[in-house]
Amino acid sequence: MGIRIFLLLVFIYLLLPTLASAEVPLTAAFIRDHQLWIKKGDQEIQITKNRYVYSPKWSYDGRFIAYIDGDEQGEKSSLFIYDTKENESYQPYIRVETSDFKWSPIKNQLAYNDQGLLNVTKMKNDRPHGFENVALGVSGFEWFPNGKDFIVSSLSALRPTGWGPIPLFKVPVDANLNADKMKPFYTIQTNTSDLFAIDADYFKWSFDGKWVSFIAIPTASFAMDSNTLCVLSSQGEKFQEIGKMLWHKDWFKWAPSANQLAYISGEGRFFVDNKNTAIVDIPTYKHQKEYTPKGFVDLDLEWFSSDEVIVARAKENKEWKVGPVPTMFTALYAINIRSKEQQQISFPTKDELDADPQVVRPHLTWLRKNTEKNTADIWIKDGLNGDEHIWIKNADGAPKFLKQ
């Protein structure tokens, strides 16, 4: 009997690493059937019922999730906050209508744009509650990495001679509508022959905070086909146009440990052709390198490491001219920007496509859609060559991971 027990213990000991590796120690907020859920490891928790939720975002320390309670018609966009400590959702104020909100990078303070009025939340009982005005006339905004200031854009003015320049400002969190505290940061000079834009948005800081990238956006009809990716130094001194791309905020991303910017270049609103992964060193931006092979299009990207980029790739379809826009059945590919080697790393079956790659070291996750069944699951694998499996079934879109 003693030998049997000993052998059983040895078997369990040898099995433990396998069991441990099967559990994914990640936490994510996701949407299923328009409701907010949280997944921790293998446990799923439904947060909302009978709502129409989208855009969940984790706070600085992961205690709170801000989200929009909207409606299918897009006529409602109420800001709510879920407190994971108290297990309850609440509104930071009686009425907040917004679609643009961002957490501070250094504390649990939420900034939001309410029809051009930038506000920040105050604190009450250790929770974001109430608000203070910051600035008027705001189009786009983002926190500076220090959490004490904002970079703010304001729409270009239409004059008899045409559209004017786009002003950017550096605004302290405690500006409280005081015009003396609104410091001009940079003015984007625009014209129809070179850089035509009336707005700037989707600001993203490089890993060291020395550069900020953003999209310069023209009027609505032009914006559907072409926008300009730009970068600006953190002191507002050096401005560079990088290239033309579509109006997709996830199509440009900074490298995790270098001032390199990856983006999907190309004009034209349809995904059938002319969508190429390019990587540019900042500030030596003239040395762009493209990595998409001829005959293919890249329709999403993510940095896996300082040397590897993940893209969602499909065969181009130049034959399509009219009728319903064809579905581009993408699979994931890994690009090694040093060796130039590329390999396919996901293999969706017929009627499936892989999109929205995300890296939560050492894991790679993505959204696998079944176009025939109109369903989507979140898949995950350990590294680029590990075994893949479904982590979340029946998700409305890609999850938001708690990264700490």
TILUM-216908 format. One record per residue (C-alpha): residue in one letter; z, x, y; chain. Coordinates in pm, 1 decimal. Layout:
residues N
  r        c3        c1        c2  c
  A         Z         X         Y  A
...
END
This chain:
residues 404
  r        c3        c1        c2  c
  M       0.0       0.0       0.0  A
  G      84.1     285.3     237.9  A
  I    -258.1     443.0     185.0  A
  R    -430.5     110.3     261.9  A
  I    -237.0      71.4     586.1  A
  F    -317.8     429.6     681.1  A
  L    -689.1     377.9     616.2  A
  L    -682.6      52.0     812.8  A
  L    -523.1     226.5    1110.1  A
  V    -781.8     504.6    1093.9  A
  F   -1061.7     245.6    1087.3  A
  I    -918.6      64.2    1390.3  A
  Y    -878.4     393.8    1574.4  A
  L   -1241.5     485.5    1510.8  A
  L   -1354.2     138.0    1617.6  A
  L   -1163.7     136.4    1948.0  A
  P   -1421.5     337.3    2148.7  A
  T   -1695.6      97.3    2034.8  A
  L   -1491.4    -207.1    2131.7  A
  A   -1401.1     -56.2    2466.2  A
  S   -1764.7      26.2    2545.9  A
  A   -1869.7    -332.4    2476.4  A
  E   -1649.7    -459.7    2758.9  A
  V   -1799.8    -412.5    3104.7  A
  P   -1518.6    -335.9    3354.2  A
  L   -1701.1    -484.7    3652.6  A
  T   -1618.0    -763.2    3896.7  A
  A   -1889.1    -971.3    4061.0  A
  A   -1932.7   -1292.3    4256.7  A
  F   -2233.4   -1499.4    4155.8  A
  I   -2386.6   -1842.6    4198.3  A
  R   -2449.4   -2082.1    3909.4  A
  D   -2577.7   -2435.3    3969.3  A
  H   -2511.9   -2378.1    4341.6  A
  Q   -2140.1   -2310.8    4277.1  A
  L   -1944.1   -1991.2    4338.3  A
  W   -1816.2   -1807.3    4031.3  A
  I   -1637.7   -1477.4    3972.9  A
  K   -1679.6   -1262.2    3665.0  A
  K   -1419.6    -997.6    3576.9  A
  G   -1512.2    -802.0    3268.4  A
  D   -1577.1   -1076.3    3012.9  A
  Q   -1394.2   -1355.5    3199.5  A
  E   -1576.2   -1612.4    3414.9  A
  I   -1392.9   -1820.6    3677.1  A
  Q   -1550.6   -2114.3    3860.1  A
  I   -1440.3   -2120.9    4225.0  A
  T   -1618.9   -2420.2    4383.5  A
  K   -1729.1   -2763.9    4265.8  A
  N   -1968.5   -3019.6    4415.9  A
  R   -2092.8   -2782.3    4687.2  A
  Y   -2414.8   -2597.9    4767.7  A
  V   -2302.6   -2236.4    4792.6  A
  Y   -2499.1   -1920.2    4870.7  A
  S   -2464.5   -1567.5    5019.5  A
  P   -2125.3   -1458.2    4879.3  A
  K   -1993.6   -1130.9    5027.5  A
  W   -1683.6    -933.0    4931.6  A
  S   -1435.4    -820.4    5195.8  A
  Y   -1340.6    -458.4    5252.9  A
  D   -1065.4    -450.4    4988.6  A
  G   -1197.4    -724.0    4758.4  A
  R    -928.9    -980.5    4834.4  A
  F   -1168.1   -1224.0    5006.4  A
  I   -1517.6   -1359.6    4947.2  A
  A   -1700.0   -1513.1    5242.4  A
  Y   -1976.0   -1758.8    5158.0  A
  I   -2191.7   -2034.5    5302.3  A
  D   -2137.6   -2396.7    5205.5  A
  G   -2477.3   -2544.3    5282.6  A
  D   -2713.6   -2812.0    5161.1  A
  E   -3048.0   -2826.3    4987.7  A
  Q   -3229.9   -2921.2    5307.5  A
  G   -3102.3   -2613.4    5493.5  A
  E   -2948.6   -2825.8    5769.4  A
  K   -2589.5   -2717.7    5702.4  A
  S   -2442.7   -2366.5    5688.2  A
  S   -2064.4   -2377.9    5709.5  A
  L   -1871.5   -2051.5    5671.7  A
  F   -1592.1   -2052.2    5413.0  A
  I   -1361.7   -1779.6    5280.3  A
  Y   -1215.6   -1766.8    4929.3  A
  D    -878.2   -1593.0    4897.0  A
  T    -851.0   -1437.9    4549.1  A
  K    -477.0   -1379.2    4597.2  A
  E    -395.8   -1741.4    4683.0  A
  N    -681.8   -1885.2    4473.5  A
  E    -807.8   -2114.2    4748.6  A
  S   -1105.4   -2160.8    4979.9  A
  Y   -1057.3   -2226.9    5349.3  A
  Q   -1248.6   -2225.8    5675.6  A
  P   -1157.1   -1949.8    5921.4  A
  Y   -1195.2   -2206.8    6197.5  A
  I   -1250.6   -2582.5    6218.4  A
  R   -1625.0   -2542.1    6249.4  A
  V   -1831.4   -2227.8    6199.6  A
  E   -2206.7   -2266.3    6148.5  A
  T   -2380.0   -1938.7    6070.1  A
  S   -2617.4   -1764.5    5833.1  A
  D   -2545.7   -1409.0    5948.4  A
  F   -2196.2   -1277.3    5870.3  A
  K   -2065.3    -932.5    5775.0  A
  W   -1729.1    -786.0    5676.6  A
  S   -1584.0    -487.1    5858.2  A
  P   -1621.0    -159.5    5666.0  A
  I   -1255.1     -67.3    5728.4  A
  K   -1050.3    -390.4    5711.0  A
  N   -1058.8    -761.5    5627.4  A
  Q   -1220.9    -871.8    5951.7  A
  L   -1532.3   -1087.5    5948.4  A
  A   -1802.2   -1087.0    6216.5  A
  Y   -2056.5   -1367.4    6244.8  A
  N   -2340.8   -1478.2    6467.1  A
  D   -2311.3   -1840.7    6579.1  A
  Q   -2640.0   -1929.2    6752.7  A
  G   -2648.4   -1604.3    6949.6  A
  L   -2272.5   -1575.6    7004.7  A
  L   -2116.9   -1286.2    6813.7  A
  N   -1756.5   -1353.1    6706.8  A
  V   -1492.9   -1171.8    6503.3  A
  T   -1205.9   -1326.9    6313.7  A
  K    -842.9   -1275.8    6404.1  A
  M    -564.2   -1251.3    6145.0  A
  K    -299.6   -1506.4    6051.9  A
  N     -59.1   -1456.1    5761.2  A
  D    -269.3   -1156.9    5646.1  A
  R    -583.2   -1373.3    5627.1  A
  P    -889.7   -1389.2    5854.2  A
  H    -828.6   -1696.2    6069.0  A
  G    -939.4   -1807.0    6413.4  A
  F   -1189.0   -1605.3    6616.0  A
  E   -1251.2   -1404.7    6930.4  A
  N   -1578.5   -1389.4    7125.0  A
  V   -1755.0   -1053.9    7136.8  A
  A   -2100.6   -1086.1    7293.5  A
  L   -2366.8   -1337.0    7398.2  A
  G   -2742.4   -1321.1    7348.7  A
  V   -2716.5   -1155.9    7006.3  A
  S   -3010.1   -1166.6    6766.8  A
  G   -2917.5    -915.5    6494.8  A
  F   -2606.7    -703.7    6447.9  A
  E   -2425.3    -463.6    6218.2  A
  W   -2090.8    -285.0    6222.4  A
  F   -2086.1      82.9    6307.8  A
  P   -1935.4     279.7    6016.8  A
  N   -1617.1     330.1    6221.1  A
  G   -1547.2     -44.5    6217.8  A
  K   -1475.5     -35.7    6591.8  A
  D   -1821.5    -109.9    6734.8  A
  F   -2137.6    -307.7    6667.3  A
  I   -2502.7    -221.1    6704.7  A
  V   -2655.0    -535.7    6854.4  A
  S   -3013.0    -641.5    6919.6  A
  S   -3135.1    -901.1    7164.9  A
  L   -3467.4   -1082.0    7153.0  A
  S   -3754.0    -951.7    7362.4  A
  A   -3834.2   -1159.4    7671.8  A
  L   -4176.3   -1321.4    7712.3  A
  R   -4322.0   -1241.8    8052.6  A
  P   -4654.5   -1325.2    8219.9  A
  T   -4770.7    -979.2    8116.1  A
  G   -4663.7   -1024.7    7754.7  A
  W   -4357.3    -950.8    7545.7  A
  G   -4109.3    -705.1    7690.2  A
  P   -3910.8    -432.5    7511.6  A
  I   -3630.1    -495.1    7260.3  A
  P   -3289.0    -386.7    7390.8  A
  L   -3021.9    -250.9    7155.8  A
  F   -2657.4    -228.0    7259.4  A
  K   -2337.9     -64.3    7137.9  A
  V   -2063.8    -322.9    7169.3  A
  P   -1692.7    -266.3    7094.9  A
  V   -1516.1    -518.4    6874.5  A
  D   -1278.2    -607.0    7160.9  A
  A   -1557.4    -658.8    7418.5  A
  N   -1454.3   -1024.5    7465.1  A
  L   -1774.5   -1106.2    7660.4  A
  N   -1698.6    -836.1    7919.1  A
  A   -2039.7    -717.8    8042.1  A
  D   -1893.7    -382.6    8148.6  A
  K   -1819.4    -302.7    7782.7  A
  M   -2176.6    -369.0    7663.2  A
  K   -2336.4     -24.9    7658.8  A
  P   -2716.7      10.1    7633.6  A
  F   -2786.2     203.8    7312.8  A
  Y   -3165.0     221.4    7288.3  A
  T   -3468.0      29.5    7415.3  A
  I   -3758.7     -21.3    7174.4  A
  Q   -4082.9      -7.7    7369.9  A
  T   -4340.0    -234.6    7206.9  A
  N   -4706.8    -315.2    7258.4  A
  T   -4977.3    -491.7    7057.9  A
  S   -5182.8    -181.5    6979.0  A
  D   -4905.0      36.1    6831.2  A
  L   -4566.7    -124.4    6765.9  A
  F   -4567.3    -498.2    6824.6  A
  A   -4225.8    -661.4    6777.5  A
  I   -3995.3    -903.0    6954.5  A
  D   -3678.5    -854.4    6749.1  A
  A   -3485.4    -599.1    6539.8  A
  D   -3263.2    -680.9    6242.6  A
  Y   -3133.9    -577.1    5896.1  A
  F   -2956.0    -263.9    6020.6  A
  K   -2850.1     -18.9    5746.6  A
  W   -2661.8     308.4    5791.5  A
  S   -2738.1     629.0    5603.9  A
  F   -2469.5     766.4    5370.7  A
  D   -2331.0    1001.0    5640.2  A
  G   -2364.4     753.9    5928.5  A
  K   -2604.0     977.3    6122.3  A
  W   -2900.3     737.7    6107.1  A
  V   -2952.1     364.6    6108.6  A
  S   -3263.5     198.0    5967.2  A
  F   -3388.6    -148.5    6059.4  A
  I   -3695.9    -368.6    6072.0  A
  A   -3879.2    -436.1    6397.6  A
  I   -4006.8    -792.2    6362.6  A
  P   -4306.6    -944.3    6545.3  A
  T   -4366.4   -1313.7    6612.2  A
  A   -4339.0   -1548.8    6313.7  A
  S   -4703.1   -1561.6    6204.2  A
  F   -4743.6   -1182.6    6222.4  A
  A   -4405.4   -1120.6    6056.5  A
  M   -4526.0   -1288.5    5737.8  A
  D   -4780.0   -1008.2    5691.4  A
  S   -4644.0    -697.9    5860.5  A
  N   -4325.4    -555.1    6010.7  A
  T   -4231.4    -203.4    6114.9  A
  L   -3957.6      -4.2    5943.6  A
  C   -3775.8     215.2    6196.3  A
  V   -3485.8     460.9    6209.0  A
  L   -3261.4     555.6    6500.0  A
  S   -3002.7     832.4    6528.2  A
  S   -2635.7     735.4    6554.4  A
  Q   -2625.5     846.2    6919.2  A
  G   -2930.9     642.2    7012.2  A
  E   -3132.1     953.1    7098.2  A
  K   -3399.8     986.7    6828.5  A
  F   -3623.5     693.5    6732.3  A
  Q   -3892.4     701.4    6464.1  A
  E   -4138.8     451.5    6323.1  A
  I   -4152.3     493.1    5945.3  A
  G   -4419.5     251.3    5824.2  A
  K   -4539.3    -104.2    5775.4  A
  M   -4374.4    -335.4    5524.0  A
  L   -4290.9    -698.3    5456.2  A
  W   -3991.2    -886.0    5587.8  A
  H   -3761.7    -821.6    5287.6  A
  K   -3427.3    -664.4    5367.7  A
  D   -3378.3    -533.2    5011.9  A
  W   -3706.4    -342.7    5018.6  A
  F   -3564.8     -40.3    5201.7  A
  K   -3254.3     155.7    5097.2  A
  W   -3089.6     486.2    5180.7  A
  A   -3026.2     747.5    4913.0  A
  P   -2662.3     768.1    4799.8  A
  S   -2607.4    1127.8    4912.8  A
  A   -2899.0    1237.9    5131.8  A
  N   -3084.7    1122.5    5440.9  A
  Q   -3376.7     992.5    5240.0  A
  L   -3509.7     642.4    5283.4  A
  A   -3694.8     461.0    5005.0  A
  Y   -3901.7     157.2    5094.7  A
  I   -4187.2     -57.3    4970.5  A
  S   -4476.9      -5.2    5205.8  A
  G   -4779.6    -224.6    5254.3  A
  E   -4903.8    -521.0    5453.4  A
  G   -5008.8    -868.5    5340.4  A
  R   -4774.7   -1154.4    5254.1  A
  F   -4887.8   -1189.5    4892.1  A
  F   -4749.2    -961.4    4623.5  A
  V   -5077.0    -916.7    4437.4  A
  D   -5162.0    -572.8    4579.3  A
  N   -5079.0    -302.7    4837.2  A
  K   -4703.7    -276.2    4767.7  A
  N   -4610.0      87.4    4709.5  A
  T   -4281.3     272.4    4675.8  A
  A   -4255.6     547.7    4936.4  A
  I   -3973.9     792.7    5005.9  A
  V   -3929.7     965.8    5338.8  A
  D   -3699.8    1247.9    5445.4  A
  I   -3526.0    1179.0    5774.7  A
  P   -3596.4    1316.9    6033.5  A
  T   -3904.4    1492.4    5885.1  A
  Y   -4060.9    1150.8    5839.2  A
  K   -4424.4    1265.9    5834.8  A
  H   -4384.8    1398.9    5480.9  A
  Q   -4386.2    1065.2    5302.7  A
  K   -4445.5    1056.8    4930.0  A
  E   -4575.3     752.3    4742.0  A
  Y   -4488.8     697.8    4377.3  A
  T   -4663.5     375.8    4272.3  A
  P   -4957.7     446.2    4036.0  A
  K   -5297.9     299.8    4112.7  A
  G   -5342.7     -47.6    3971.6  A
  F   -4974.9    -142.5    4011.4  A
  V   -4741.1    -293.9    4271.1  A
  D   -4367.7    -234.9    4321.3  A
  L   -4171.9    -540.8    4432.7  A
  D   -3810.3    -422.2    4448.1  A
  L   -3616.9     -96.8    4438.5  A
  E   -3273.5      61.6    4399.3  A
  W   -3140.8     418.3    4396.6  A
  F   -2986.2     509.1    4061.9  A
  S   -2892.1     861.5    4166.9  A
  S   -2994.2    1117.5    4426.8  A
  D   -3296.0    1205.2    4209.6  A
  E   -3386.5     869.6    4052.1  A
  V   -3513.9     540.6    4190.8  A
  I   -3547.9     215.0    3997.2  A
  V   -3840.3     -12.7    4084.5  A
  A   -3957.7    -356.0    3966.8  A
  R   -4324.9    -298.1    3884.1  A
  A   -4619.2    -516.8    3782.1  A
  K   -4993.4    -479.7    3745.0  A
  E   -5177.1    -567.1    4064.4  A
  N   -5401.9    -872.9    4076.8  A
  K   -5683.8    -811.3    4322.4  A
  E   -5898.6   -1074.3    4152.4  A
  W   -5684.1   -1359.3    4288.6  A
  K   -5825.1   -1510.0    4606.9  A
  V   -5742.0   -1882.8    4622.8  A
  G   -5522.1   -2139.0    4448.3  A
  P   -5157.7   -2106.4    4342.8  A
  V   -5015.6   -1760.3    4406.0  A
  P   -4989.8   -1582.2    4068.9  A
  T   -4652.2   -1479.5    3930.3  A
  M   -4612.9   -1103.1    3917.1  A
  F   -4440.8   -1021.9    3587.5  A
  T   -4236.5    -716.8    3678.5  A
  A   -4048.2    -477.3    3451.6  A
  L   -3813.3    -198.1    3558.2  A
  Y   -3930.8     161.3    3584.3  A
  A   -3734.2     477.7    3661.4  A
  I   -3889.7     733.7    3896.2  A
  N   -3758.7    1089.7    3902.3  A
  I   -3852.6    1204.2    4251.3  A
  R   -3798.7    1573.0    4161.7  A
  S   -3996.5    1598.8    3839.7  A
  K   -4234.9    1310.5    3930.7  A
  E   -4180.0    1167.1    3581.9  A
  Q   -4181.7     786.7    3547.4  A
  Q   -4075.9     573.7    3253.7  A
  Q   -4044.1     204.8    3177.0  A
  I   -3679.5     117.3    3108.6  A
  S   -3680.4    -261.8    3063.7  A
  F   -3904.9    -466.2    2841.4  A
  P   -3914.7    -836.2    2923.4  A
  T   -4106.5   -1053.5    2679.1  A
  K   -4382.6   -1302.6    2755.4  A
  D   -4295.1   -1545.7    3037.6  A
  E   -4012.3   -1314.6    3151.1  A
  L   -3982.5   -1081.9    3447.8  A
  D   -3715.4    -836.3    3560.7  A
  A   -3613.7    -817.2    3926.5  A
  D   -3325.3    -734.4    4165.1  A
  P   -3207.2    -404.7    4011.2  A
  Q   -2857.8    -299.7    4116.2  A
  V   -2659.3      12.1    4032.3  A
  V   -2283.6       4.7    3987.1  A
  R   -2223.3     349.3    3844.0  A
  P   -2277.3     413.7    3565.1  A
  H   -2423.5      68.6    3501.3  A
  L   -2768.2     -65.9    3584.0  A
  T   -2799.0    -444.1    3620.5  A
  W   -3090.3    -673.1    3691.7  A
  L   -3199.4   -1036.2    3695.2  A
  R   -3423.7   -1147.0    3408.1  A
  K   -3612.3   -1468.2    3484.1  A
  N   -3784.2   -1688.2    3228.2  A
  T   -4066.9   -1861.5    3413.7  A
  E   -4135.4   -2105.7    3130.4  A
  K   -3775.9   -2229.1    3100.3  A
  N   -3698.3   -2176.1    3471.1  A
  T   -3376.7   -1990.1    3387.4  A
  A   -3229.7   -1652.7    3480.7  A
  D   -2968.1   -1422.6    3327.5  A
  I   -2798.6   -1105.8    3448.1  A
  W   -2862.5    -811.3    3215.7  A
  I   -2676.4    -482.0    3210.3  A
  K   -2701.8    -141.6    3047.7  A
  D   -2500.6     178.4    3061.9  A
  G   -2721.2     434.4    3234.1  A
  L   -3097.9     439.1    3203.2  A
  N   -3115.3     471.4    2826.8  A
  G   -2814.8     273.3    2702.6  A
  D   -2823.5     -49.7    2508.2  A
  E   -2892.2    -357.0    2720.3  A
  H   -2734.9    -700.0    2688.0  A
  I   -2680.5   -1021.4    2883.2  A
  W   -2372.1   -1007.2    3104.0  A
  I   -2403.9   -1342.2    3286.8  A
  K   -2600.4   -1640.4    3159.4  A
  N   -2768.9   -1901.3    3379.0  A
  A   -2728.3   -1742.3    3722.6  A
  D   -2904.6   -1869.7    4033.3  A
  G   -2969.3   -1514.8    4152.9  A
  A   -2845.0   -1157.7    4154.2  A
  P   -2465.1   -1114.3    4170.4  A
  K   -2262.5    -942.9    4443.3  A
  F   -2054.6    -665.9    4288.5  A
  L   -1713.5    -557.0    4405.7  A
  K   -1764.6    -186.7    4472.8  A
  Q   -1447.6      12.4    4535.0  A
END
